[in-house]
């Protein structure tokens, strides 16, 4: 799988996922919205873990530098 996320992009997605998790666990959101936000948080964590965002592929977006990871 082609990696298309830079470390900053990954950090932002992890931070948003953590914030969503905190909102759910503290009871700030509940019901269907909590389920949807929970799924979004899991997706954000999964994409940041593998450094690939499937939505970036058809749009040909890459936040990763060409020489990144070749050290």
N, C-alpha and C positions, 0 to 999 in steps of 0.2 A: 504494500500500500504506500502511496506517495505521501510523504510528510509535507504538510503545507501550513504549519502553524509555528510562529516564532515563540520564544519563551515568554515574551510579554503577553501575547495573545493567550497562551496557556494559563498564565497567572491570573489574568482578568477573568477567564472562564471559571477557574477554580474558586476565585473570590466570590463571584456571583452565585455559584452553586452553594458555597458555604453560607452566604447570606440567605439564600432561599431555604436552606436546611434549618437555619436558626429561626426564621419566621414560622416554619411549619412546627418545629419542636417546641417553640414557646407559645403556640396557640394563637398567633397573630392572624393566621389564615387557617381556614378549616373547610371541610367538605370537598366538593369537586375541585375548587380552586387549589386546595392543598395537594390533591392527587396530581393535577396537571403541573403544578410548580415542582412537585417532587420528581415527576418524570423528566421535566426539563433539567433539573439539577443533576439527575443521574446521567442524562445525555451529555451535559456539559462536562461532567467529570470524566466520562468515558472518552470523549473526543480529545480532551486535554491529556489524558493518559497515553493515548496512542499518537498524539501530535498530528492527527488528521481530522479535518472537518469535512464530512461528506457534502455539505452545502457549498463549500468552496470549489469543489471539483467541477461541476457543470458550469459554474460562473468563471472558472479559470482564475480564481483568486488565490494568492499565496502571500502570507505575511512573513514567510521564512526567506532569509537571504540565500542566494545561490550557493555561497561558500560555507554556510552554517552547517555544522555537524561533520565537516571533513577534516577535523583537527587530529 
